[in-house]
């Protein structure tokens, strides 16, 4: 499987088209002014779009992204984009980090120097990692396969081949959150022999507990999780219902309007992060817009949201996870899982509580996440012969 160097080069024509669209927005009228209660706040969004139009410099952000070693390779008919940065230490441990939606491989960029070169960031060279960060198929600079949609299991099989057949690692660590958590869990379930362990920041929605009919045998914690999750899905889960049932209908509007795309994505960055009601308390304008631009310039919103449909309609059962697992629970993340269920379904090495940060973990608190990963992986280093 040949590897080709990759550099982001968005055409000027695409940027000019974006500039025109941002200058000719048709804003909705007569929205009830209730801040974020009914969705993305219009005044907040208008201010960000003004910055996007007048001050945001894509070429500068493109140059920053291109500072990383990026590649593409074809695995079973799917062209996969990934970052591969080597660690600076005596025996770096390979780790594959898998992002989710509506973020991108940007989720983990702040982690790269902390993991590859810990000696320059308050750590020890003994804790160095080779860091691999792929873009999910249909997201950003990874293509959707010719045969159509992919689910978490199919992606996990691609990742196994990426790490072993393409990059030549015999064993490695897997880590992820959101969709990335699901992919990492399937990777561990299907290929435990390849993994030292997995590091997760969530375990997804525990549907087993939501679908229980006789709740009398559930613990108080499980009952509380069941109620809070049902409330969350009723009040915050509209995006999931649409993307898992009628994603194509949604895609027409989001692919045509950069402001519509921004509104759809930014609401999640506000609601799911530890930002105290304003995304700009946790992320810079350039961070938020660069993540949106990755969707916009690749026209990948349709292919990215399609994974919700595929995971709903074609995902096989996963079973228990036998490889050592660390669950890092960020304090402001959504839907914290019941610990008893986690311990029954994973080979839990440890569960840690991170005092700050929300769903976008490494974008929000990269230093805290880097140290948690380092601590979890220290026992594996003696076995690392890659």
VOBA-1610 file (N, C-alpha, C; in pm, whole numbers, padded with zeros to 5 digits, always signed):
BEGIN
Unk+00084-00119+00000Unk+00000+00000+00000Unk+00089+00125+00000Unk+00105+00188-00114Unk+00194+00304-00122Unk+00141+00422-00041Unk+00234+00498+00014Unk+00203+00620+00088Unk+00248+00739+00006Unk+00164+00840-00002Unk+00202+00963-00071Unk+00199+01079+00026Unk+00297+01168+00014Unk+00297+01290+00092Unk+00175+01373+00055Unk+00121+01442+00153Unk+00002+01523+00127Unk+00021+01663+00183Unk-00021+01761+00105Unk-00019+01899+00148Unk-00152+01962+00111Unk-00210+02037+00203Unk-00337+02103+00178Unk-00314+02221+00085Unk-00388+02224-00024Unk-00378+02334-00121Unk-00518+02365-00172Unk-00588+02450-00102Unk-00722+02489-00143Unk-00711+02590-00257Unk-00790+02573-00360Unk-00782+02662-00475Unk-00831+02801-00440Unk-00776+02901-00506Unk-00822+03037-00485Unk-00967+03053-00530Unk-01005+02977-00629Unk-01144+02980-00676Unk-01241+02942-00564Unk-01204+02838-00487Unk-01289+02795-00376Unk-01297+02903-00268Unk-01187+02970-00240Unk-01187+03076-00139Unk-01265+03198-00186Unk-01256+03229-00314Unk-01333+03342-00368Unk-01483+03313-00362Unk-01519+03188-00391Unk-01660+03149-00382Unk-01711+03162-00239Unk-01630+03120-00143Unk-01668+03132-00003Unk-01685+03279+00034Unk-01593+03362-00006Unk-01600+03504+00026Unk-01729+03565-00028Unk-01768+03526-00149Unk-01893+03577-00208Unk-02013+03532-00123Unk-02015+03406-00085Unk-02128+03355-00007Unk-02137+03425+00129Unk-02022+03450+00191Unk-02024+03518+00321Unk-02067+03663+00310Unk-02048+03721+00193Unk-02089+03860+00171Unk-02234+03873+00130Unk-02300+03760+00100Unk-02438+03764+00051Unk-02526+03666+00131Unk-02512+03671+00261Unk-02591+03583+00347Unk-02735+03634+00355Unk-02829+03544+00344Unk-02968+03580+00373Unk-02999+03527+00513Unk-03000+03620+00609Unk-03024+03581+00747Unk-03174+03559+00771Unk-03208+03464+00855Unk-03351+03446+00889Unk-03404+03567+00964Unk-03529+03595+00943Unk-03592+03709+01010Unk-03682+03662+01123Unk-03702+03752+01218Unk-03798+03734+01327Unk-03767+03613+01415Unk-03637+03580+01431Unk-03602+03476+01527Unk-03630+03527+01668Unk-03687+03442+01750Unk-03712+03480+01888Unk-03578+03498+01960Unk-03550+03616+02014Unk-03418+03643+02073Unk-03404+03582+02211Unk-03370+03454+02216Unk-03354+03385+02344Unk-03215+03323+02354Unk-03117+03396+02306Unk-02979+03349+02309Unk-02968+03212+02241Unk-02916+03113+02313Unk-02889+02982+02253Unk-03000+02880+02283Unk-03105+02920+02349Unk-03204+02822+02395Unk-03264+02742+02281Unk-03288+02808+02166Unk-03352+02739+02052Unk-03252+02705+01942Unk-03126+02716+01971Unk-03023+02688+01872Unk-02920+02799+01869Unk-02837+02800+01766Unk-02726+02896+01759Unk-02777+03040+01764Unk-02718+03117+01854Unk-02758+03256+01874Unk-02718+03340+01752Unk-02815+03415+01696Unk-02790+03486+01572Unk-02688+03599+01587Unk-02699+03676+01692Unk-02605+03788+01710Unk-02462+03735+01725Unk-02446+03627+01802Unk-02313+03568+01820Unk-02260+03518+01686Unk-02345+03450+01610Unk-02303+03396+01482Unk-02269+03507+01382Unk-02349+03613+01381Unk-02322+03724+01291Unk-02187+03788+01319Unk-02152+03797+01446Unk-02022+03853+01483Unk-01908+03763+01432Unk-01925+03632+01449Unk-01820+03540+01401Unk-01810+03541+01250Unk-01924+03546+01182Unk-01923+03549+01036Unk-01857+03677+00985Unk-01876+03787+01055Unk-01809+03911+01019Unk-01658+03894+01027Unk-01611+03829+01133Unk-01468+03801+01146Unk-01421+03708+01034Unk-01501+03607+01006Unk-01469+03510+00900Unk-01451+03583+00766Unk-01540+03673+00739Unk-01539+03745+00611Unk-01426+03847+00603Unk-01400+03918+00712Unk-01310+04034+00706Unk-01169+04006+00756Unk-01152+03909+00844Unk-01022+03896+00910Unk-00962+03755+00905Unk-01043+03653+00894Unk-00990+03517+00897Unk-00899+03492+00778Unk-00782+03435+00805Unk-00681+03411+00701Unk-00663+03260+00682Unk-00734+03206+00584Unk-00723+03062+00561Unk-00581+03022+00522Unk-00514+03103+00443Unk-00379+03065+00399Unk-00285+03051+00518Unk-00301+03136+00620Unk-00219+03122+00739Unk-00251+02993+00814Unk-00379+02961+00824Unk-00419+02837+00891Unk-00377+02715+00810Unk-00387+02724+00679Unk-00344+02617+00590Unk-00196+02588+00611Unk-00116+02695+00622Unk+00028+02679+00644Unk+00056+02610+00778Unk-00021+02645+00882Unk-00004+02580+01012Unk-00035+02431+01004Unk-00143+02398+00936Unk-00179+02256+00921Unk-00073+02181+00842Unk-00013+02247+00745Unk+00087+02182+00661Unk+00222+02168+00729Unk+00238+02222+00849Unk+00361+02201+00924Unk+00372+02058+00975Unk+00259+01989+00984Unk+00260+01850+01027Unk+00288+01758+00909Unk+00344+01642+00939Unk+00374+01543+00835Unk+00246+01470+00799Unk+00190+01503+00683Unk+00063+01448+00639Unk+00082+01356+00519Unk-00001+01254+00514Unk+00009+01154+00409Unk-00130+01109+00368Unk-00136+01040+00256Unk-00257+00968+00216Unk-00215+00833+00161Unk-00300+00735+00184Unk-00278+00601+00132Unk-00411+00537+00100Unk-00411+00443+00010Unk-00534+00375-00030Unk-00541+00239+00040Unk-00644+00222+00121Unk-00664+00097+00193Unk-00799+00038+00151Unk-00795-00072+00081Unk-00918-00141+00037Unk-01012-00047-00039Unk-00955+00040-00122Unk-01036+00128-00204Unk-01074+00259-00138Unk-01028+00282-00016Unk-01056+00407+00055Unk-00927+00485+00072Unk-00923+00607+00020Unk-00804+00690+00037Unk-00812+00761+00172Unk-00718+00730+00259Unk-00718+00778+00396Unk-00609+00882+00415Unk-00647+00995+00472Unk-00554+01101+00510Unk-00513+01081+00655Unk-00384+01101+00684Unk-00341+01088+00823Unk-00214+01169+00848Unk-00197+01207+00973Unk-00073+01264+01023Unk+00009+01152+01085Unk+00140+01155+01062Unk+00231+01059+01124Unk+00354+01135+01171Unk+00363+01158+01301Unk+00476+01228+01360Unk+00552+01134+01453Unk+00683+01125+01433Unk+00766+01036+01513Unk+00804+01098+01645Unk+00813+01014+01748Unk+00849+01060+01880Unk+00998+01081+01897Unk+01032+01167+01993Unk+01171+01198+02025Unk+01201+01139+02161Unk+01245+01017+02161Unk+01274+00947+02285Unk+01342+00816+02252Unk+01383+00740+02355Unk+01459+00617+02331Unk+01378+00507+02263Unk+01249+00499+02289Unk+01167+00395+02227Unk+01022+00441+02226Unk+00986+00527+02131Unk+00849+00582+02129Unk+00745+00473+02112Unk+00634+00492+02178Unk+00521+00399+02171Unk+00423+00451+02064Unk+00384+00368+01969Unk+00289+00415+01867Unk+00147+00427+01924Unk+00080+00535+01887Unk-00059+00557+01930Unk-00138+00614+01814Unk-00258+00561+01791Unk-00349+00612+01689Unk-00465+00681+01760Unk-00488+00807+01725Unk-00590+00890+01787Unk-00702+00914+01687Unk-00825+00882+01724Unk-00938+00890+01632Unk-01039+00993+01681Unk-01071+01087+01593Unk-01160+01198+01627Unk-01306+01160+01607Unk-01395+01258+01618Unk-01538+01235+01602Unk-01602+01342+01517Unk-01729+01366+01542Unk-01808+01469+01472Unk-01869+01561+01578Unk-01873+01693+01557Unk-01839+01767+01435Unk-01699+01826+01438Unk-01606+01759+01506Unk-01469+01805+01499Unk-01400+01739+01380Unk-01271+01728+01383Unk-01193+01673+01273Unk-01061+01627+01332Unk-00965+01595+01247Unk-00836+01557+01301Unk-00773+01671+01380Unk-00829+01793+01367Unk-00784+01906+01449Unk-00799+01880+01598Unk-00890+01791+01635Unk-00915+01762+01777Unk-00784+01732+01850Unk-00689+01667+01782Unk-00571+01617+01850Unk-00441+01691+01815Unk-00448+01798+01737Unk-00324+01863+01694Unk-00244+01919+01811Unk-00312+01972+01912Unk-00240+02027+02028Unk-00167+01917+02107Unk-00212+01793+02092Unk-00147+01683+02163Unk-00015+01642+02100Unk+00002+01670+01972Unk+00118+01615+01899Unk+00250+01651+01966Unk+00282+01778+01989Unk+00412+01807+02053Unk+00422+01753+02195Unk+00310+01748+02267Unk+00312+01699+02404Unk+00343+01550+02410Unk+00299+01475+02309Unk+00320+01331+02307Unk+00448+01292+02234Unk+00482+01361+02127Unk+00602+01324+02052Unk+00729+01375+02118Unk+00723+01488+02186Unk+00842+01549+02244Unk+00815+01593+02388Unk+00786+01497+02476Unk+00750+01534+02613Unk+00863+01604+02688Unk+00987+01578+02653Unk+01099+01640+02724Unk+01096+01792+02713Unk+01044+01842+02602Unk+01034+01987+02583Unk+00905+02045+02637Unk+00825+01962+02702Unk+00697+02010+02755Unk+00676+01958+02898Unk+00781+01961+02976Unk+00770+01929+03117Unk+00766+01782+03150Unk+00795+01695+03052Unk+00790+01552+03075Unk+00923+01484+03053Unk+00918+01353+03039Unk+01038+01272+03020Unk+01042+01217+02879Unk+01161+01210+02816Unk+01170+01148+02683Unk+01128+01002+02682Unk+01127+00939+02800Unk+01081+00800+02810Unk+00933+00787+02777Unk+00860+00898+02782Unk+00715+00896+02757Unk+00680+00933+02613Unk+00775+00931+02522Unk+00749+00975+02384Unk+00663+00874+02308Unk+00585+00927+02214Unk+00498+00848+02129Unk+00525+00879+01982Unk+00508+00780+01897Unk+00482+00803+01755Unk+00332+00827+01743Unk+00293+00941+01689Unk+00152+00981+01688Unk+00095+00969+01547Unk-00013+00895+01534Unk-00084+00878+01407Unk-00226+00930+01428Unk-00266+01027+01345Unk-00401+01085+01355Unk-00464+01080+01217Unk-00550+00983+01190Unk-00619+00978+01061Unk-00746+01062+01061Unk-00786+01104+00943Unk-00919+01161+00925Unk-01015+01047+00894Unk-01127+01044+00962Unk-01226+00940+00936Unk-01267+00941+00789Unk-01296+00827+00730Unk-01343+00824+00591Unk-01467+00912+00572Unk-01464+00997+00468Unk-01574+01088+00444Unk-01562+01218+00520Unk-01458+01232+00600Unk-01432+01355+00676Unk-01309+01423+00618Unk-01321+01553+00591Unk-01204+01629+00552Unk-01132+01572+00433Unk-01005+01538+00452Unk-00919+01500+00341Unk-00911+01349+00320Unk-00994+01272+00392Unk-01011+01130+00363Unk-01135+01112+00277Unk-01125+01028+00176Unk-01238+01006+00086Unk-01338+00909+00145Unk-01461+00919+00099Unk-01560+00814+00125Unk-01531+00700+00028Unk-01534+00575+00072Unk-01508+00464-00021Unk-01609+00458-00134Unk-01567+00402-00245Unk-01652+00395-00363Unk-01781+00317-00338Unk-01774+00219-00247Unk-01892+00135-00223Unk-01995+00202-00134Unk-01966+00323-00086Unk-02067+00394-00007Unk-02023+00414+00136Unk-02120+00414+00228Unk-02095+00454+00366Unk-02012+00355+00445Unk-01960+00404+00557Unk-01881+00322+00648Unk-01936+00338+00789Unk-01916+00236+00870Unk-01954+00244+01011Unk-01829+00228+01097Unk-01848+00232+01229Unk-01734+00225+01320Unk-01653+00097+01301Unk-01721-00015+01279Unk-01650-00141+01262Unk-01564-00140+01136Unk-01620-00094+01025Unk-01545-00090+00900Unk-01422+00000+00914Unk-01439+00112+00980Unk-01326+00203+01000Unk-01219+00137+01087Unk-01260+00064+01189Unk-01162-00003+01275Unk-01078-00102+01195Unk-01138-00168+01096Unk-01062-00260+01012Unk-00962-00184+00925Unk-01001-00067+00876Unk-00907+00017+00801Unk-00791+00059+00889Unk-00820+00096+01015Unk-00716+00141+01106Unk-00618+00028+01138Unk-00669-00093+01152Unk-00579-00207+01179Unk-00480-00224+01064Unk-00528-00210+00940Unk-00438-00222+00824Unk-00346-00102+00812Unk-00395+00017+00845Unk-00311+00135+00841Unk-00191+00119+00935Unk-00218+00073+01057Unk-00111+00064+01155Unk-00015-00050+01128Unk-00064-00163+01078Unk+00022-00280+01061Unk+00077-00291+00919Unk-00009-00294+00820Unk+00035-00318+00683Unk+00096-00193+00619Unk+00043-00077+00651Unk+00095+00046+00589Unk+00214+00101+00668Unk+00200+00112+00800Unk+00304+00176+00881Unk+00398+00077+00950Unk+00361-00050+00953Unk+00453-00152+01000Unk+00464-00169+01151Unk+00367-00123+01227Unk+00370-00144+01372Unk+00308-00279+01406Unk+00377-00354+01494Unk+00324-00483+01537Unk+00216-00466+01643Unk+00237-00371+01734Unk+00138-00341+01837Unk+00137-00192+01861Unk+00028-00143+01918Unk+00014+00000+01937Unk-00096+00027+02039Unk-00112+00154+02073Unk-00219+00199+02162Unk-00326+00267+02076Unk-00451+00246+02110Unk-00562+00315+02044Unk-00627+00413+02140Unk-00669+00528+02088Unk-00734+00628+02172Unk-00837+00703+02090Unk-00943+00748+02157Unk-01044+00823+02083Unk-01158+00868+02171Unk-01237+00960+02114Unk-01357+01008+02178Unk-01465+01028+02074Unk-01592+01029+02119Unk-01705+01044+02028Unk-01705+00926+01929Unk-01717+00950+01800Unk-01708+00841+01703Unk-01575+00768+01719Unk-01470+00846+01752Unk-01339+00785+01773Unk-01337+00683+01884Unk-01420+00702+01985Unk-01432+00602+02091Unk-01491+00473+02035Unk-01597+00487+01954Unk-01658+00367+01895Unk-01562+00291+01805Unk-01489+00363+01722Unk-01391+00299+01633Unk-01285+00228+01716Unk-01236+00294+01819Unk-01131+00235+01903Unk-01182+00111+01975Unk-01307+00113+02020Unk-01363-00004+02087Unk-01377-00122+01991Unk-01421-00097+01869Unk-01429-00207+01772Unk-01291-00259+01736Unk-01194-00171+01727Unk-01057-00214+01701Unk-01008-00306+01811Unk-01037-00271+01936Unk-00995-00355+02048Unk-01070-00487+02052Unk-01198-00485+02017Unk-01278-00608+02019Unk-01236-00705+01910Unk-01202-00651+01791Unk-01171-00736+01677Unk-01024-00776+01669Unk-00936-00691+01721Unk-00792-00715+01707Unk-00720-00691+01840Unk-00758-00763+01944Unk-00692-00741+02074Unk-00543-00770+02070Unk-00502-00859+01980Unk-00360-00895+01972Unk-00273-00779+01923Unk-00335-00679+01862Unk-00259-00565+01808Unk-00242-00453+01909Unk-00316-00459+02018Unk-00325-00342+02106Unk-00263-00367+02243Unk-00179-00273+02287Unk-00135-00273+02425Unk-00252-00238+02516Unk-00330-00140+02473Unk-00444-00094+02551Unk-00516+00015+02475Unk-00629+00059+02530Unk-00703+00169+02468Unk-00734+00275+02572Unk-00732+00400+02526Unk-00762+00515+02611Unk-00886+00582+02553Unk-00992+00591+02634Unk-01120+00645+02589Unk-01159+00765+02675Unk-01225+00861+02612Unk-01280+00974+02688Unk-01432+00964+02702Unk-01492+00865+02641Unk-01633+00834+02659Unk-01657+00694+02607Unk-01775+00641+02632Unk-01810+00508+02579Unk-01937+00515+02495Unk-01966+00634+02444Unk-02085+00649+02362Unk-02211+00642+02446Unk-02323+00629+02379Unk-02451+00614+02448Unk-02470+00467+02485Unk-02494+00440+02611Unk-02512+00302+02657Unk-02655+00261+02626Unk-02676+00218+02504Unk-02813+00186+02460Unk-02870+00063+02530Unk-02783-00025+02578Unk-02831-00142+02653Unk-02920-00098+02768Unk-02877+00005+02839Unk-02953+00051+02955Unk-03078+00128+02915Unk-03071+00197+02802Unk-03188+00272+02757Unk-03298+00181+02706Unk-03261+00061+02661Unk-03358-00030+02603Unk-03412-00133+02702Unk-03364-00131+02825Unk-03412-00224+02927Unk-03559-00198+02955Unk-03640-00303+02954Unk-03782-00289+02982Unk-03814-00305+03131Unk-03748-00401+03194Unk-03767-00421+03338Unk-03652-00351+03410Unk-03682-00238+03471Unk-03576-00156+03531Unk-03555-00189+03679Unk-03626-00287+03731Unk-03619-00315+03874Unk-03481-00362+03918Unk-03406-00426+03828Unk-03276-00479+03866Unk-03162-00378+03843Unk-03192-00260+03791Unk-03091-00159+03766Unk-03049-00090+03896Unk-02924-00052+03903Unk-02875+00021+04020Unk-02926+00165+04015Unk-02912+00235+04127Unk-02953+00376+04132Unk-02874+00458+04030Unk-02745+00426+04016Unk-02661+00497+03919Unk-02709+00472+03776Unk-02747+00346+03748Unk-02794+00313+03614Unk-02930+00377+03586Unk-03014+00383+03685Unk-03144+00449+03668Unk-03125+00599+03643Unk-03032+00658+03716Unk-03004+00800+03697Unk-02949+00825+03556Unk-02859+00736+03511Unk-02804+00751+03376Unk-02915+00737+03272Unk-03001+00641+03291Unk-03110+00618+03197Unk-03198+00743+03185Unk-03231+00805+03299Unk-03317+00923+03297Unk-03245+01043+03236Unk-03120+01066+03277Unk-03047+01183+03226Unk-03019+01169+03077Unk-02991+01047+03032Unk-02964+01026+02889Unk-03089+01047+02805Unk-03202+00998+02855Unk-03328+01019+02783Unk-03361+01168+02776Unk-03337+01239+02885Unk-03361+01384+02885Unk-03268+01454+02787Unk-03140+01412+02785Unk-03043+01475+02694Unk-03082+01451+02549Unk-03122+01328+02517Unk-03157+01297+02379Unk-03284+01370+02336Unk-03376+01390+02430Unk-03499+01462+02398Unk-03474+01610+02374Unk-03377+01668+02445Unk-03354+01812+02437Unk-03234+01851+02350Unk-03137+01760+02334Unk-03016+01792+02259Unk-02989+01698+02143Unk-03070+01597+02126Unk-03037+01492+02029Unk-03103+01505+01894Unk-03160+01622+01861Unk-03226+01637+01731Unk-03130+01612+01616Unk-03007+01661+01630Unk-02907+01641+01524Unk-02885+01492+01497Unk-02882+01412+01604Unk-02859+01269+01591Unk-02975+01200+01521Unk-03096+01243+01555Unk-03214+01184+01490Unk-03214+01211+01340Unk-03181+01334+01303Unk-03178+01368+01160Unk-03065+01294+01089Unk-02946+01298+01146Unk-02831+01240+01078Unk-02835+01088+01072Unk-02911+01026+01160Unk-02922+00880+01156Unk-03044+00832+01077Unk-03127+00926+01031Unk-03246+00885+00953Unk-03251+00950+00815Unk-03235+01084+00807Unk-03247+01157+00680Unk-03127+01250+00658Unk-03004+01198+00661Unk-02888+01286+00649Unk-02880+01357+00514Unk-02929+01296+00409Unk-02918+01358+00277Unk-03000+01487+00269Unk-03118+01488+00329Unk-03201+01608+00326Unk-03129+01724+00394Unk-03067+01698+00506Unk-02992+01800+00577Unk-02874+01850+00494Unk-02809+01759+00422Unk-02683+01791+00354Unk-02699+01899+00249Unk-02815+01907+00184Unk-02831+02008+00078Unk-02811+02149+00133Unk-02871+02177+00245Unk-02858+02311+00302Unk-02719+02338+00355Unk-02658+02240+00425Unk-02527+02262+00486Unk-02416+02269+00382Unk-02429+02195+00274Unk-02327+02198+00169Unk-02334+02326+00087Unk-02449+02393+00086Unk-02469+02513+00005Unk-02440+02641+00080Unk-02454+02638+00212Unk-02443+02761+00291Unk-02333+02748+00395Unk-02225+02825+00385Unk-02122+02819+00489Unk-02175+02866+00625Unk-02268+02960+00626Unk-02324+03006+00752Unk-02413+02897+00814Unk-02491+02829+00730Unk-02569+02716+00781Unk-02481+02607+00838Unk-02372+02577+00769Unk-02277+02477+00818Unk-02218+02520+00951Unk-02178+02647+00960Unk-02120+02697+01085Unk-02219+02689+01199Unk-02345+02729+01174Unk-02446+02725+01279Unk-02467+02583+01331Unk-02469+02487+01239Unk-02492+02347+01275Unk-02379+02292+01361Unk-02256+02328+01327Unk-02139+02277+01399Unk-02116+02354+01529Unk-02127+02484+01525Unk-02089+02565+01640Unk-02181+02545+01760Unk-02306+02515+01735Unk-02396+02488+01847Unk-02342+02374+01933Unk-02283+02274+01867Unk-02229+02160+01941Unk-02103+02198+02018Unk-02020+02283+01959Unk-01900+02327+02031Unk-01938+02408+02155Unk-02050+02479+02148Unk-02095+02555+02263Unk-02158+02464+02369Unk-02245+02373+02326Unk-02321+02291+02421Unk-02237+02182+02483Unk-02143+02126+02408Unk-02068+02009+02455Unk-01936+02042+02522Unk-01891+02167+02517Unk-01760+02200+02572Unk-01774+02267+02709Unk-01663+02278+02777Unk-01658+02340+02910Unk-01631+02489+02892Unk-01729+02559+02828Unk-01705+02697+02785Unk-01791+02800+02859Unk-01869+02755+02956Unk-01952+02847+03034Unk-02043+02933+02946Unk-02098+02870+02841Unk-02199+02937+02760Unk-02149+03013+02640Unk-02018+03026+02624Unk-01963+03098+02508Unk-01844+03021+02454Unk-01852+02968+02330Unk-01740+02891+02274Unk-01607+02965+02277Unk-01612+03099+02271Unk-01488+03176+02268Unk-01417+03177+02403Unk-01482+03125+02507Unk-01413+03108+02635Unk-01318+02989+02632Unk-01335+02900+02535Unk-01254+02779+02529Unk-01175+02767+02398Unk-01229+02821+02290Unk-01165+02809+02160Unk-01144+02949+02100Unk-01040+02963+02020Unk-01022+03088+01946Unk-01113+03090+01824Unk-01138+03209+01770Unk-01215+03219+01647Unk-01148+03142+01534Unk-01016+03150+01527Unk-00944+03080+01421Unk-00957+02929+01434Unk-00955+02877+01557Unk-00974+02733+01578Unk-01111+02689+01528Unk-01214+02760+01571Unk-01349+02722+01533Unk-01367+02728+01382Unk-01318+02835+01321Unk-01338+02851+01176Unk-01251+02756+01095Unk-01132+02724+01143Unk-01048+02629+01069Unk-01113+02491+01068Unk-01171+02450+01180Unk-01242+02322+01182Unk-01359+02324+01084Unk-01435+02433+01081Unk-01545+02445+00985Unk-01493+02445+00842Unk-01383+02512+00820Unk-01326+02519+00685Unk-01286+02381+00633Unk-01239+02295+00721Unk-01203+02160+00677Unk-01325+02089+00618Unk-01441+02110+00678Unk-01565+02055+00619Unk-01602+02128+00491Unk-01586+02261+00491Unk-01634+02340+00378Unk-01550+02316+00252Unk-01419+02328+00263Unk-01334+02321+00143Unk-01330+02181+00084Unk-01363+02080+00163Unk-01367+01943+00111Unk-01509+01897+00076Unk-01608+01984+00104Unk-01749+01951+00080Unk-01783+01814+00140Unk-01747+01798+00266Unk-01759+01666+00329Unk-01866+01658+00437Unk-01954+01758+00444Unk-02056+01749+00549Unk-02152+01633+00523Unk-02185+01607+00398Unk-02278+01497+00368Unk-02216+01362+00401Unk-02092+01343+00361Unk-02027+01214+00384Unk-01991+01194+00531Unk-01972+01303+00605Unk-01942+01288+00748Unk-02067+01255+00829Unk-02176+01324+00802Unk-02298+01296+00878Unk-02357+01160+00844Unk-02320+01106+00728Unk-02373+00975+00686Unk-02331+00864+00781Unk-02223+00883+00857Unk-02179+00776+00947Unk-02283+00750+01056Unk-02363+00850+01090Unk-02470+00828+01188Unk-02574+00731+01134Unk-02607+00746+01006Unk-02702+00654+00943Unk-02644+00512+00941Unk-02517+00502+00900Unk-02455+00371+00889Unk-02443+00304+01026Unk-02404+00379+01128Unk-02392+00321+01261Unk-02526+00277+01317Unk-02633+00344+01277Unk-02767+00308+01323Unk-02820+00184+01252Unk-02785+00169+01125Unk-02848+00065+01043Unk-02760-00056+01011Unk-02627-00046+01032Unk-02543-00157+00986Unk-02431-00195+01082Unk-02435-00147+01204Unk-02326-00173+01297Unk-02347-00306+01369Unk-02248-00397+01365Unk-02264-00526+01433Unk-02246-00513+01584Unk-02290-00612+01661Unk-02267-00609+01806Unk-02117-00607+01836Unk-02081-00552+01951Unk-01939-00538+01981Unk-01891-00635+02088Unk-01970-00664+02188Unk-01926-00754+02294Unk-01832-00685+02393Unk-01776-00764+02484Unk-01688-00710+02587Unk-01550-00680+02531Unk-01481-00587+02594Unk-01346-00547+02554Unk-01248-00610+02653Unk-01151-00686+02601Unk-01058-00757+02688Unk-00925-00685+02707Unk-00891-00591+02620Unk-00762-00525+02633Unk-00768-00422+02746Unk-00654-00394+02810Unk-00655-00294+02917Unk-00710-00160+02869Unk-00800-00103+02948Unk-00872+00019+02909Unk-00863+00124+03018Unk-00832+00245+02976Unk-00840+00359+03067Unk-00950+00451+03019Unk-01039+00487+03109Unk-01147+00579+03078Unk-01120+00710+03150Unk-01098+00815+03072Unk-01073+00948+03127Unk-01200+01030+03112Unk-01264+01061+03222Unk-01391+01131+03222Unk-01367+01280+03247Unk-01386+01361+03143Unk-01371+01506+03157Unk-01496+01561+03224Unk-01475+01652+03318Unk-01580+01693+03411Unk-01705+01746+03343Unk-01690+01818+03230Unk-01805+01880+03164Unk-01849+01805+03039Unk-01803+01682+03022Unk-01847+01605+02906Unk-01992+01564+02922Unk-02052+01526+02811Unk-02194+01490+02811Unk-02212+01343+02845Unk-02321+01309+02912Unk-02363+01172+02940Unk-02251+01085+02997Unk-02214+01114+03121Unk-02113+01033+03190Unk-02170+00893+03215Unk-02094+00788+03181Unk-02149+00652+03188Unk-02153+00599+03332Unk-02242+00504+03359Unk-02244+00439+03491Unk-02123+00347+03506Unk-02053+00362+03617Unk-01926+00292+03636Unk-01945+00140+03640Unk-02052+00092+03703Unk-02074-00052+03710Unk-02084-00112+03570Unk-02157-00047+03482Unk-02170-00098+03345Unk-02035-00097+03275Unk-01957+00007+03294Unk-01824+00015+03232Unk-01737-00100+03280Unk-01737-00126+03409Unk-01652-00232+03465Unk-01696-00370+03419Unk-01824-00387+03389Unk-01873-00516+03341Unk-01842-00540+03194Unk-01817-00435+03118Unk-01802-00448+02973Unk-01663-00418+02921Unk-01573-00374+03009Unk-01436-00344+02970Unk-01339-00406+03069Unk-01217-00429+03023Unk-01109-00467+03112Unk-01047-00338+03165Unk-01109-00282+03267Unk-01073-00149+03313Unk-00943-00154+03394Unk-00841-00085+03343Unk-00717-00068+03417Unk-00730+00047+03514Unk-00802+00152+03473Unk-00820+00268+03559Unk-00927+00359+03500Unk-00989+00435+03588Unk-01083+00540+03550Unk-01036+00667+03619Unk-01017+00772+03540Unk-00972+00898+03597Unk-01077+01005+03571Unk-01082+01102+03659Unk-01170+01217+03642Unk-01084+01339+03616Unk-01103+01399+03501Unk-01028+01518+03463Unk-01109+01640+03510Unk-01051+01728+03589Unk-01131+01833+03656Unk-01187+01939+03564Unk-01131+01954+03444Unk-01179+02055+03349Unk-01192+01992+03212Unk-01272+02057+03126Unk-01282+02012+02989Unk-01413+01941+02961Unk-01453+01947+02835Unk-01577+01885+02793Unk-01554+01780+02687Unk-01644+01773+02591Unk-01646+01665+02494Unk-01529+01671+02396Unk-01475+01790+02374Unk-01368+01804+02275Unk-01231+01797+02340Unk-01224+01730+02450Unk-01109+01687+02529Unk-00976+01754+02492Unk-00905+01699+02393Unk-00770+01744+02363Unk-00765+01884+02303Unk-00873+01930+02244Unk-00878+02069+02198Unk-00894+02164+02316Unk-00961+02116+02421Unk-00991+02201+02536Unk-00881+02198+02642Unk-00833+02079+02675Unk-00734+02064+02782Unk-00624+01967+02737Unk-00543+02008+02641Unk-00443+01915+02587Unk-00340+01869+02689Unk-00296+01957+02780Unk-00195+01916+02877Unk-00250+01809+02971Unk-00373+01827+03017Unk-00433+01728+03107Unk-00451+01594+03037Unk-00492+01598+02912Unk-00512+01473+02840Unk-00378+01406+02810Unk-00278+01484+02772Unk-00147+01426+02742Unk-00091+01353+02864Unk-00101+01415+02980Unk-00049+01351+03101Unk-00127+01225+03135Unk-00258+01225+03110Unk-00338+01106+03137Unk-00298+00991+03045Unk-00273+01021+02919Unk-00229+00919+02824Unk-00091+00867+02862Unk+00000+00958+02896Unk+00135+00916+02935Unk+00129+00819+03053Unk+00052+00856+03157Unk+00044+00773+03277Unk-00012+00635+03245Unk-00116+00630+03164Unk-00177+00502+03129Unk-00080+00411+03055Unk+00002+00469+02969Unk+00084+00389+02878Unk+00219+00348+02934Unk+00259+00401+03047Unk+00392+00366+03100Unk+00411+00216+03120Unk+00312+00141+03170Unk+00335-00003+03186Unk+00355-00078+03055Unk+00312-00022+02943Unk+00324-00093+02815Unk+00462-00078+02752Unk+00542+00014+02801Unk+00664+00048+02729Unk+00769-00062+02733Unk+00771-00140+02838Unk+00866-00250+02845Unk+00836-00357+02740Unk+00709-00368+02701Unk+00670-00467+02601Unk+00682-00414+02459Unk+00714-00286+02444Unk+00718-00224+02310Unk+00845-00262+02238Unk+00831-00341+02133Unk+00946-00380+02051Unk+00931-00333+01908Unk+00830-00244+01884Unk+00804-00197+01748Unk+00920-00112+01698
//
